[in-house]
Amino acid sequence: MADSGELKDAYVSVAGVKVHYQYAGSGHPLLLLHGLVGSAKNWQRNISFLSRDASVFAVDLFNMGESERVPGLDAGLEATADRIAAFMQELGLDEADIGAHSHGGAVAMMLAARHPERVRSLILFAPANPFCDLGKQLIYFYQTRLGCWFARQIPHLPRMLKATALSRMYGDPSRVADGALEGYIAGLRVPGTIDHVLQIVRRWSADMSLLRSMLSKLASKPTLLIWGDRDRAVGLISGRQLERMLPQSSLVVIPGAGHIAFEEMPEICNQTMRDWLAARLPVTGNAV
């Protein structure tokens, strides 16, 4: 399907739900999963480069981005991973390399544990994981009545406050690219988005415990962990612990980068991904 370097938008029905994705390139499939309040647009600075060697698919996860909203949809890691497997089935993707960020990284690990035949390798940017204590107080806050009320106000907050929040996810706020904010806030305005995010937050501890119990199933899966050393959301120390738990993993630390390294320093991250795939796995596509 991804037969050229031109970025295209498309929709596919998965169990009757309309799912939006972007795609470009040719070669072995590379599926990109965004973080908790992100979208496919978060990968805009990566797709063009990566599509030189791969068929790249950046998906708007269910109830996020431009995908359809379904009230009461199971927001757990297992259900989300199973829906990604169903998405791949609909697109005819028997197997893919999975690139993922933050909460999407946790989804990717669960996908590899539950559907190992679908995942050739994992490239995880600061994935949410059971070893991270950062943000626990914020998770607890959003589980309270006051926290739920505040979360529902976020889409209506001034744009400047949202921009400030995004800049804190960068190691250097000056590196936030024009248009990057829209990839995080556009979907928040769609009714049902905040409800889905709150469902994810409510079961965060249980899902992290479940993920920890599943890590042994990833023992043979080639995995690249990429972390910024200024990550304030998912601490680098948890990345080192995750590396120890995954025998076939390697950890690359990007000096000066924050939580969204692939957006903040795309040139470094793009080349790191490409080199790792070329070194560890069979090269397909139009390598140049």
MARLOMAR-441881 format. One record per residue (C-alpha): residue number from 1; x, y, z. Coordinates in pm, 1 decimal. Last residue first. Layout:
! residues N
<nr->NUM&c1->X&c2->Y&c3->Z>
...
! end
This chain:
! residues 288
<nr->288&c1->2032.6&c2->477.6&c3->-20.3>
<nr->287&c1->1822.0&c2->181.0&c3->86.2>
<nr->286&c1->1509.6&c2->130.9&c3->-119.0>
<nr->285&c1->1320.2&c2->-137.4&c3->68.8>
<nr->284&c1->1456.2&c2->-425.3&c3->270.2>
<nr->283&c1->1758.4&c2->-467.6&c3->496.5>
<nr->282&c1->1757.3&c2->-783.6&c3->707.5>
<nr->281&c1->1777.1&c2->-702.9&c3->1079.9>
<nr->280&c1->2033.6&c2->-603.3&c3->1339.0>
<nr->279&c1->2265.9&c2->-368.6&c3->1153.2>
<nr->278&c1->2016.3&c2->-213.2&c3->911.3>
<nr->277&c1->1749.4&c2->-174.0&c3->1178.0>
<nr->276&c1->1999.2&c2->-14.3&c3->1413.5>
<nr->275&c1->2132.3&c2->222.9&c3->1148.0>
<nr->274&c1->1783.5&c2->337.8&c3->1048.3>
<nr->273&c1->1668.1&c2->397.5&c3->1404.4>
<nr->272&c1->1982.8&c2->588.7&c3->1499.3>
<nr->271&c1->1965.6&c2->791.0&c3->1177.0>
<nr->270&c1->1609.6&c2->896.1&c3->1253.5>
<nr->269&c1->1691.7&c2->971.9&c3->1615.8>
<nr->268&c1->1986.7&c2->1196.7&c3->1537.3>
<nr->267&c1->1805.3&c2->1387.5&c3->1262.3>
<nr->266&c1->1482.2&c2->1404.8&c3->1461.0>
<nr->265&c1->1624.4&c2->1582.7&c3->1766.9>
<nr->264&c1->1319.4&c2->1732.4&c3->1940.1>
<nr->263&c1->1056.8&c2->1527.2&c3->1760.7>
<nr->262&c1->1225.4&c2->1187.1&c3->1803.9>
<nr->261&c1->1349.1&c2->1289.5&c3->2150.3>
<nr->260&c1->1003.3&c2->1345.8&c3->2296.3>
<nr->259&c1->1083.6&c2->1307.9&c3->2668.5>
<nr->258&c1->1379.6&c2->1543.8&c3->2676.7>
<nr->257&c1->1696.3&c2->1559.8&c3->2471.1>
<nr->256&c1->2025.1&c2->1713.9&c3->2586.3>
<nr->255&c1->2233.9&c2->1400.9&c3->2536.7>
<nr->254&c1->2048.2&c2->1121.9&c3->2349.8>
<nr->253&c1->2092.3&c2->792.8&c3->2534.1>
<nr->252&c1->2085.4&c2->470.6&c3->2331.0>
<nr->251&c1->1986.7&c2->153.5&c3->2516.5>
<nr->250&c1->2022.3&c2->-197.1&c3->2374.5>
<nr->249&c1->1777.1&c2->-483.4&c3->2405.5>
<nr->248&c1->1801.7&c2->-857.2&c3->2338.5>
<nr->247&c1->1818.6&c2->-954.6&c3->2707.3>
<nr->246&c1->1521.4&c2->-737.4&c3->2812.7>
<nr->245&c1->1515.0&c2->-695.2&c3->3192.4>
<nr->244&c1->1851.7&c2->-519.1&c3->3210.0>
<nr->243&c1->1739.7&c2->-273.1&c3->2941.9>
<nr->242&c1->1423.1&c2->-204.2&c3->3141.1>
<nr->241&c1->1635.2&c2->-115.7&c3->3444.6>
<nr->240&c1->1842.5&c2->125.5&c3->3235.6>
<nr->239&c1->1523.4&c2->279.9&c3->3099.5>
<nr->238&c1->1389.8&c2->321.6&c3->3451.7>
<nr->237&c1->1698.6&c2->527.6&c3->3536.8>
<nr->236&c1->1628.9&c2->739.3&c3->3227.1>
<nr->235&c1->1313.7&c2->873.1&c3->3388.6>
<nr->234&c1->979.2&c2->875.9&c3->3212.7>
<nr->233&c1->829.5&c2->1227.1&c3->3233.5>
<nr->232&c1->1119.9&c2->1463.5&c3->3306.3>
<nr->231&c1->1345.9&c2->1327.2&c3->3029.7>
<nr->230&c1->1668.2&c2->1528.1&c3->3028.0>
<nr->229&c1->1894.9&c2->1234.1&c3->2935.9>
<nr->228&c1->1678.8&c2->1167.5&c3->2632.5>
<nr->227&c1->1603.1&c2->799.3&c3->2588.1>
<nr->226&c1->1605.2&c2->549.8&c3->2301.7>
<nr->225&c1->1549.8&c2->178.5&c3->2369.3>
<nr->224&c1->1614.6&c2->-57.3&c3->2078.3>
<nr->223&c1->1463.2&c2->-402.9&c3->2106.7>
<nr->222&c1->1529.7&c2->-733.5&c3->1929.9>
<nr->221&c1->1270.6&c2->-977.9&c3->2074.6>
<nr->220&c1->1413.1&c2->-1288.5&c3->2240.1>
<nr->219&c1->1334.3&c2->-1198.6&c3->2601.3>
<nr->218&c1->1007.1&c2->-1025.5&c3->2514.1>
<nr->217&c1->789.1&c2->-1290.8&c3->2683.3>
<nr->216&c1->978.1&c2->-1224.4&c3->3008.0>
<nr->215&c1->833.0&c2->-874.1&c3->3002.8>
<nr->214&c1->477.2&c2->-1000.1&c3->3057.9>
<nr->213&c1->466.8&c2->-980.3&c3->3440.0>
<nr->212&c1->599.4&c2->-624.9&c3->3424.2>
<nr->211&c1->324.3&c2->-534.3&c3->3179.4>
<nr->210&c1->59.6&c2->-657.9&c3->3421.8>
<nr->209&c1->201.7&c2->-445.6&c3->3701.2>
<nr->208&c1->210.0&c2->-144.8&c3->3467.0>
<nr->207&c1->-150.8&c2->-210.3&c3->3366.4>
<nr->206&c1->-267.6&c2->-231.6&c3->3727.8>
<nr->205&c1->-89.5&c2->92.4&c3->3815.5>
<nr->204&c1->-227.9&c2->279.8&c3->3513.0>
<nr->203&c1->-589.1&c2->163.0&c3->3543.9>
<nr->202&c1->-739.8&c2->501.8&c3->3621.8>
<nr->201&c1->-494.0&c2->680.7&c3->3390.0>
<nr->200&c1->-604.7&c2->487.3&c3->3082.5>
<nr->199&c1->-968.8&c2->554.8&c3->3168.6>
<nr->198&c1->-884.9&c2->922.8&c3->3211.5>
<nr->197&c1->-734.7&c2->928.7&c3->2862.3>
<nr->196&c1->-1053.5&c2->773.8&c3->2720.5>
<nr->195&c1->-1278.1&c2->1029.8&c3->2892.5>
<nr->194&c1->-1048.0&c2->1307.5&c3->2771.0>
<nr->193&c1->-1092.3&c2->1194.7&c3->2411.6>
<nr->192&c1->-1468.6&c2->1146.1&c3->2423.5>
<nr->191&c1->-1566.5&c2->1475.7&c3->2266.2>
<nr->190&c1->-1297.3&c2->1596.3&c3->2019.7>
<nr->189&c1->-1107.5&c2->1898.1&c3->2154.6>
<nr->188&c1->-825.5&c2->1683.4&c3->2285.6>
<nr->187&c1->-757.7&c2->1561.3&c3->1932.8>
<nr->186&c1->-619.4&c2->1896.0&c3->1823.3>
<nr->185&c1->-400.4&c2->1937.7&c3->2133.2>
<nr->184&c1->-110.1&c2->1699.1&c3->2083.2>
<nr->183&c1->-26.1&c2->1707.7&c3->1713.2>
<nr->182&c1->-128.2&c2->2072.2&c3->1710.8>
<nr->181&c1->163.6&c2->2156.4&c3->1940.6>
<nr->180&c1->421.4&c2->2046.1&c3->1684.4>
<nr->179&c1->307.8&c2->2305.7&c3->1430.4>
<nr->178&c1->624.1&c2->2511.7&c3->1446.4>
<nr->177&c1->901.3&c2->2302.3&c3->1597.6>
<nr->176&c1->981.2&c2->2286.2&c3->1970.3>
<nr->175&c1->1361.8&c2->2315.7&c3->1976.3>
<nr->174&c1->1364.6&c2->2636.8&c3->2180.3>
<nr->173&c1->1219.0&c2->2442.4&c3->2472.3>
<nr->172&c1->1552.1&c2->2258.6&c3->2520.6>
<nr->171&c1->1529.9&c2->1916.7&c3->2687.3>
<nr->170&c1->1174.5&c2->1897.4&c3->2562.2>
<nr->169&c1->869.8&c2->1774.8&c3->2757.3>
<nr->168&c1->861.6&c2->2107.7&c3->2939.5>
<nr->167&c1->799.0&c2->2272.7&c3->2601.8>
<nr->166&c1->473.9&c2->2079.1&c3->2569.5>
<nr->165&c1->339.1&c2->2219.8&c3->2897.3>
<nr->164&c1->438.0&c2->2571.9&c3->2793.5>
<nr->163&c1->257.5&c2->2531.1&c3->2461.5>
<nr->162&c1->-52.6&c2->2414.4&c3->2647.5>
<nr->161&c1->-37.5&c2->2721.3&c3->2870.4>
<nr->160&c1->3.7&c2->2948.0&c3->2566.2>
<nr->159&c1->-297.0&c2->2788.6&c3->2395.6>
<nr->158&c1->-522.4&c2->2905.6&c3->2675.9>
<nr->157&c1->-708.7&c2->2622.6&c3->2854.3>
<nr->156&c1->-1026.0&c2->2486.2&c3->2694.5>
<nr->155&c1->-894.8&c2->2137.6&c3->2607.5>
<nr->154&c1->-752.2&c2->2113.0&c3->2963.3>
<nr->153&c1->-1079.9&c2->2177.8&c3->3144.6>
<nr->152&c1->-1188.3&c2->1812.8&c3->3138.8>
<nr->151&c1->-859.8&c2->1715.5&c3->3302.0>
<nr->150&c1->-929.9&c2->1959.8&c3->3585.3>
<nr->149&c1->-1260.0&c2->1790.6&c3->3669.8>
<nr->148&c1->-1098.9&c2->1446.7&c3->3662.2>
<nr->147&c1->-822.8&c2->1571.0&c3->3892.1>
<nr->146&c1->-1071.4&c2->1717.4&c3->4137.7>
<nr->145&c1->-1261.2&c2->1386.9&c3->4150.6>
<nr->144&c1->-935.7&c2->1198.4&c3->4205.1>
<nr->143&c1->-765.6&c2->962.0&c3->3957.6>
<nr->142&c1->-599.6&c2->1256.8&c3->3784.8>
<nr->141&c1->-417.5&c2->1335.7&c3->4109.6>
<nr->140&c1->-292.8&c2->978.7&c3->4148.4>
<nr->139&c1->-137.7&c2->989.2&c3->3801.5>
<nr->138&c1->22.4&c2->1324.9&c3->3883.4>
<nr->137&c1->169.0&c2->1182.1&c3->4204.1>
<nr->136&c1->305.7&c2->886.4&c3->4009.1>
<nr->135&c1->470.5&c2->1113.7&c3->3753.2>
<nr->134&c1->821.0&c2->980.7&c3->3800.8>
<nr->133&c1->830.7&c2->639.6&c3->3968.8>
<nr->132&c1->938.9&c2->450.3&c3->3656.8>
<nr->131&c1->1016.7&c2->78.5&c3->3683.7>
<nr->130&c1->684.8&c2->-54.9&c3->3552.3>
<nr->129&c1->726.1&c2->105.8&c3->3209.4>
<nr->128&c1->606.1&c2->394.1&c3->2994.4>
<nr->127&c1->832.6&c2->386.1&c3->2690.7>
<nr->126&c1->1109.2&c2->646.0&c3->2658.3>
<nr->125&c1->1126.3&c2->603.5&c3->2280.1>
<nr->124&c1->1087.4&c2->235.7&c3->2196.3>
<nr->123&c1->1208.3&c2->67.4&c3->1878.6>
<nr->122&c1->1073.5&c2->-288.2&c3->1887.1>
<nr->121&c1->1144.8&c2->-573.2&c3->1647.1>
<nr->120&c1->975.4&c2->-827.7&c3->1421.1>
<nr->119&c1->634.9&c2->-788.8&c3->1584.1>
<nr->118&c1->322.8&c2->-960.5&c3->1450.0>
<nr->117&c1->430.6&c2->-1316.4&c3->1539.1>
<nr->116&c1->480.8&c2->-1204.5&c3->1897.8>
<nr->115&c1->109.6&c2->-1123.2&c3->1940.8>
<nr->114&c1->48.9&c2->-1108.8&c3->2316.7>
<nr->113&c1->401.2&c2->-1017.6&c3->2431.1>
<nr->112&c1->488.4&c2->-806.7&c3->2125.4>
<nr->111&c1->157.9&c2->-619.2&c3->2152.4>
<nr->110&c1->216.0&c2->-564.4&c3->2524.5>
<nr->109&c1->556.6&c2->-414.0&c3->2445.7>
<nr->108&c1->399.6&c2->-192.3&c3->2179.7>
<nr->107&c1->123.8&c2->-74.5&c3->2416.1>
<nr->106&c1->388.7&c2->19.4&c3->2673.5>
<nr->105&c1->572.2&c2->210.5&c3->2402.2>
<nr->104&c1->249.6&c2->386.2&c3->2304.9>
<nr->103&c1->237.5&c2->510.0&c3->2664.0>
<nr->102&c1->576.5&c2->675.7&c3->2598.4>
<nr->101&c1->665.9&c2->651.8&c3->2228.5>
<nr->100&c1->654.0&c2->372.7&c3->1972.9>
<nr->99&c1->832.4&c2->225.0&c3->1673.5>
<nr->98&c1->712.7&c2->-125.1&c3->1584.1>
<nr->97&c1->885.9&c2->-333.2&c3->1317.1>
<nr->96&c1->615.0&c2->-514.3&c3->1130.1>
<nr->95&c1->457.4&c2->-854.8&c3->1065.7>
<nr->94&c1->150.9&c2->-987.0&c3->886.0>
<nr->93&c1->53.2&c2->-639.3&c3->771.8>
<nr->92&c1->-253.9&c2->-695.5&c3->554.4>
<nr->91&c1->-404.4&c2->-359.1&c3->644.8>
<nr->90&c1->-700.4&c2->-518.6&c3->823.6>
<nr->89&c1->-468.9&c2->-759.5&c3->1006.4>
<nr->88&c1->-247.2&c2->-474.6&c3->1121.6>
<nr->87&c1->-550.0&c2->-296.8&c3->1267.8>
<nr->86&c1->-653.0&c2->-622.4&c3->1440.9>
<nr->85&c1->-306.8&c2->-645.3&c3->1598.9>
<nr->84&c1->-341.8&c2->-280.8&c3->1704.9>
<nr->83&c1->-680.3&c2->-365.3&c3->1857.1>
<nr->82&c1->-521.6&c2->-649.8&c3->2055.5>
<nr->81&c1->-260.3&c2->-410.9&c3->2190.8>
<nr->80&c1->-532.6&c2->-170.9&c3->2304.3>
<nr->79&c1->-725.7&c2->-451.2&c3->2474.7>
<nr->78&c1->-415.2&c2->-572.2&c3->2657.0>
<nr->77&c1->-298.8&c2->-223.7&c3->2756.1>
<nr->76&c1->-635.1&c2->-125.7&c3->2900.5>
<nr->75&c1->-854.9&c2->145.2&c3->2748.8>
<nr->74&c1->-1164.1&c2->-71.9&c3->2695.0>
<nr->73&c1->-1396.4&c2->144.9&c3->2485.2>
<nr->72&c1->-1665.4&c2->306.7&c3->2701.2>
<nr->71&c1->-1768.1&c2->561.6&c3->2441.1>
<nr->70&c1->-1620.8&c2->497.1&c3->2093.6>
<nr->69&c1->-1445.0&c2->793.6&c3->1932.2>
<nr->68&c1->-1341.8&c2->752.8&c3->1568.2>
<nr->67&c1->-980.4&c2->814.4&c3->1470.8>
<nr->66&c1->-861.9&c2->1166.1&c3->1389.5>
<nr->65&c1->-630.6&c2->1189.5&c3->1689.7>
<nr->64&c1->-734.9&c2->954.3&c3->1970.3>
<nr->63&c1->-1028.2&c2->724.0&c3->2053.7>
<nr->62&c1->-839.4&c2->430.7&c3->1897.2>
<nr->61&c1->-474.8&c2->510.8&c3->1827.7>
<nr->60&c1->-400.9&c2->748.3&c3->1543.4>
<nr->59&c1->-163.5&c2->537.0&c3->1336.0>
<nr->58&c1->167.9&c2->615.3&c3->1170.8>
<nr->57&c1->239.9&c2->359.4&c3->896.6>
<nr->56&c1->582.1&c2->353.7&c3->731.6>
<nr->55&c1->659.0&c2->118.0&c3->444.2>
<nr->54&c1->1034.5&c2->105.3&c3->489.4>
<nr->53&c1->1370.8&c2->214.8&c3->355.2>
<nr->52&c1->1320.2&c2->569.4&c3->224.5>
<nr->51&c1->1006.2&c2->585.7&c3->437.8>
<nr->50&c1->1220.2&c2->644.4&c3->748.0>
<nr->49&c1->1336.6&c2->985.1&c3->628.2>
<nr->48&c1->991.6&c2->1109.4&c3->528.2>
<nr->47&c1->825.1&c2->962.0&c3->836.8>
<nr->46&c1->1049.6&c2->1120.2&c3->1099.6>
<nr->45&c1->971.7&c2->1490.9&c3->1133.1>
<nr->44&c1->596.6&c2->1432.6&c3->1098.2>
<nr->43&c1->593.7&c2->1163.2&c3->1368.7>
<nr->42&c1->380.8&c2->1358.7&c3->1619.1>
<nr->41&c1->115.0&c2->1391.7&c3->1348.7>
<nr->40&c1->9.1&c2->1030.6&c3->1411.2>
<nr->39&c1->-140.8&c2->1151.4&c3->1736.4>
<nr->38&c1->-53.5&c2->1239.3&c3->2093.5>
<nr->37&c1->-232.4&c2->1248.5&c3->2427.1>
<nr->36&c1->-88.9&c2->924.2&c3->2567.6>
<nr->35&c1->196.9&c2->856.4&c3->2328.6>
<nr->34&c1->215.8&c2->777.8&c3->1957.0>
<nr->33&c1->251.2&c2->441.2&c3->1782.3>
<nr->32&c1->455.2&c2->403.4&c3->1461.8>
<nr->31&c1->432.4&c2->89.6&c3->1244.4>
<nr->30&c1->730.2&c2->5.0&c3->1023.7>
<nr->29&c1->643.6&c2->-231.2&c3->738.2>
<nr->28&c1->925.2&c2->-387.5&c3->530.1>
<nr->27&c1->980.0&c2->-195.9&c3->208.8>
<nr->26&c1->801.2&c2->97.1&c3->51.0>
<nr->25&c1->734.7&c2->457.1&c3->148.0>
<nr->24&c1->449.2&c2->652.7&c3->302.1>
<nr->23&c1->155.9&c2->613.6&c3->538.4>
<nr->22&c1->-77.0&c2->811.8&c3->760.0>
<nr->21&c1->-345.7&c2->656.6&c3->979.1>
<nr->20&c1->-706.0&c2->707.0&c3->1084.4>
<nr->19&c1->-920.0&c2->433.8&c3->1241.0>
<nr->18&c1->-1293.8&c2->403.2&c3->1178.3>
<nr->17&c1->-1449.5&c2->152.0&c3->1418.7>
<nr->16&c1->-1656.5&c2->-140.1&c3->1287.1>
<nr->15&c1->-1423.4&c2->-405.6&c3->1423.4>
<nr->14&c1->-1136.4&c2->-216.2&c3->1260.6>
<nr->13&c1->-1246.9&c2->0.5&c3->968.1>
<nr->12&c1->-958.5&c2->163.9&c3->782.9>
<nr->11&c1->-888.2&c2->529.0&c3->715.6>
<nr->10&c1->-626.2&c2->698.9&c3->499.6>
<nr->9&c1->-387.1&c2->992.3&c3->485.2>
<nr->8&c1->-88.0&c2->1004.2&c3->250.9>
<nr->7&c1->276.0&c2->1104.7&c3->284.7>
<nr->6&c1->457.6&c2->1087.6&c3->-49.5>
<nr->5&c1->762.2&c2->862.6&c3->-41.5>
<nr->4&c1->594.4&c2->606.0&c3->-262.0>
<nr->3&c1->425.9&c2->266.0&c3->-260.1>
<nr->2&c1->280.6&c2->243.3&c3->87.7>
<nr->1&c1->0.0&c2->0.0&c3->0.0>
! end
